[in-house]
Amino acid sequence: MPSVVATDGTVTDGPHPETKEHLGGFAVVDVASRDETLEWAAKIAAACRCAQEVFELLPDPTV
């Protein structure tokens, strides 16, 4: 399920309404857990002063 991390670190889980926004870039982080992913998204959101969408690209097959 996608999540959005705001610049203040607030996490909102989807689904989200469709928007007309464009993808301006992306980052791939290799982390051990979803919580760690959300921590990194909060750091990126604060640094660029814009909310970050978080999607799982390759689920861990062992889980």
VODREN-92364 format. One record per atom (N, C-alpha, C, O): residue in one letter; x, y, z. Coordinates in steps of 0.001 Angstrom, whole numbers, plus 524288, in hexadecimal, padded with zeros to 5 digits. Layout:
<atoms>
aXYZ
...
</atoms>
This chain:
<atoms>
m803467FB6D80000
m800008000080000
m80379804DA80000
m8071F805308031D
p80267808957FC94
p8059A80D567FC80
p80488810BF80143
p80044810AB8037C
s8086E813AD802BF
s80800817678070F
s80A2A81C9680542
s80D3A81CD28018F
v8088F820CB807E7
v80ABB825F5806F4
v80D0B827E080C0D
v80A75827C88101A
v811F5829A380BDA
v8149682BBB81074
v815148319D80FAB
v817978336080BF7
a812AD834A781326
a812C883A56812D4
a817FD83C72814D6
a81B1A8399881722
t818DC84174813ED
t81DC5843DE8158D
t81E88843D581B6F
t822F48442B81D4B
d81A458436F81E6A
d81AC08432B8241C
d81B2D83D958261E
d81B4683CB182AD8
g81B6E839C28227D
g81C0083450823F5
g816E883164824A4
g816F682CBB825D4
t8127683405823EA
t80D5E831838245F
t80C9E82DA081FEE
t80D8182EEF81B64
v80AFC828D582136
v80A25824C581D4B
v8044F823FE81C80
v8015F8233F8203C
t802AA8243081788
t7FD3D8232C8161A
t7FD3A81E8E8126B
t7FFDD81EA480E66
d7FA4381A7E813C1
d7F9EE815E68106A
d7F5888169080C79
d7F182818F180D9D
g7F66481461807B8
g7F2B5814C980358
g7EDBD811CA80462
g7ED0780FCA808B2
p7EA488116980097
p7EAF9813537FB42
p7EA598193C7FB00
p7E7C381B9D7FE49
h7ECC281B8C7F70C
h7ECA5821307F65A
h7E9BE8227E7F162
h7E9E181F757EDA8
p7E71C826F27F13A
p7E4598286F7EC73
p7E82F8295D7E7FA
p7ECA782AE77E8DA
e7E66C8286D7E342
e7E9BD829497DEB0
e7EADE82F187DE1E
e7E765832577DEDA
t7EFAF830667DCD2
t7F126835E37DC27
t7F360836B07D6B5
t7F468832F37D3DD
k7F41383B777D55B
k7F64E83CE37D044
k7FC1383E697D0CC
k7FE44840E87CD52
e7FE8283CE67D527
e803F583E427D61F
e8079183AC57D2F4
e80607836937D12C
h80C6183C8D7D249
h81042839AD7CF49
h814AA837DC7D2D2
h815F983A6E7D6AB
l816E9833747D17B
l81B5E8316A7D45C
l82026834BC7D325
l82193835617CE99
g822A1836D77D731
g8272583A257D667
g82C47837527D76C
g83075839667D644
g82C05832C57D980
g830AB82FB97DAB8
g82F3B82B677DE77
g82ACC82B1A7E04D
f832F3828177DF97
f831DC823E27E33E
f836E48222A7E5D1
f83B2E823337E3E8
a8364581F887EA2B
a83ABA81D507ECFE
a8395F817A97EE4E
a834F1816757EFBB
v83D28814457EDD0
v83C7C80ED37EF47
v83FDE80DE97F417
v8449580EDD7F401
v83D6E80C137F841
v8405480AF37FD0E
v83FCB8052A7FE47
v83B85802FA7FE01
d8440D802C57FF97
d8442C7FD38800F1
d844867FCDE806DB
d848B37FD9A8091F
v8401E7FBBE80955
v83FD87FBAE80F03
v83D717F68F810E8
v83B4D7F38B80DD5
a83DD47F5A4815F6
a83C0C7F0B881833
a836417F0B381998
a833F57EC8381A27
s833D17F54F81A2B
s82E5E7F56081BE8
s82B787FA17819B2
s82DD97FDDC817E4
r826517F9CA819E1
r823087FE2681822
r823DF802DD81BB2
r823E68074E819D8
d8248F801F6820C0
d8257B8064B8245F
d82A668094F822E9
d82A7080E1D8230F
e82E868068582182
e8335D8091681FEA
e8328B80C2381AD6
e834C18105981A21
t82F6280A038175A
t82E1880CC58127F
t82B66811EE813B0
t82CB9815F381167
l8279C811D881743
l824C18169A8189A
l8283F81A9881B4A
l8277B81F4C81AA1
e82C15818C981E52
e82FDA81C64820BA
e832FF81F3881C81
e833C2823F581CCC
w834D681C478188C
w837C381EAE81449
w8345B822678112A
w836288269480F9B
a82F82820F88103B
a82BEC8246080D5B
a82B0E8297F81049
a82AAE82DA280DDC
a82ABD829418157A
a82A1982DFC8189B
a82EE48318581825
a82E5C8364A817D2
k8339282F318181C
k8385E8324A8177D
k8387D834F081224
k839E783984811B9
i837028320F80E0F
i836FF8343B808CC
i832DE8387F80853
i833D983C8E805F0
a82E3F8379C80A96
a82A0B83B7F80A68
a82BB38409580CFF
a82A94844CE80AFD
a82E598403681168
a8302C844E48142A
a83462847AF81103
a8347884C7D810CE
a837DD844B580E90
a83C2B8471280B9A
a83A40849EA806B9
a83C2F84E2180576
c83676847A2803FB
c834B184A1A7FF19
c82FC684D587FFEB
c82DD584FC57FC40
r82DBC84D68804BA
r829078506D80612
r8245684EED802BC
r8214F8524A80119
c823BE849D1801BC
c81F32847E37FEDB
c81DF28425A800AE
c8217083F5580207
a818EB84114800B2
a8173383BEC8026E
a81962837BA7FED5
a81A5D838AD7FA38
q81A208331380100
q81C5082EB87FE0D
q8187682A2D7FE00
q81656828B78020F
e81794827F47F963
e81471823367F8FC
e8181381E897F993
e81C7181E907F791
v8164681A8F7FC50
v81967815E87FD5A
v816968112E7FB0F
v81211810287FC57
f8194C80E4E7F7AB
f81738809907F54E
f81B23805277F609
f81FDD806087F5EA
e81932800757F6CA
e81C957FBE47F710
e81D717F9EC7F182
e819B07F8AF7EEC4
l8225E7F99F7EFD7
l8238B7F7E47EA88
l824387F2047EA27
l821D27EF797E6D9
l827757EFE57ED82
l828877EA417ED5B
l827907E7FB7F2C3
l82ADB7E87E7F63B
p8231E7E57F7F381
p822127E3437F8A8
p826007DEFE7F9FD
p827F47DC407F68D
d827197DE7E7FEF3
d82ABC7DA7A800CE
d828147D5218005B
d824257D437802F7
p82A187D1A47FD2C
p8278F7CC927FC76
p827C27C9128014A
p824E67C5378018E
t82B0D7CA5380515
t82B807C71A809C3
t827777C87A80DE4
t826EF7C5B4811C9
v824A17CCB880D14
v820CE7CE7581107
v81B797CC5880FC2
v817BC7CD5D8129B
</atoms>
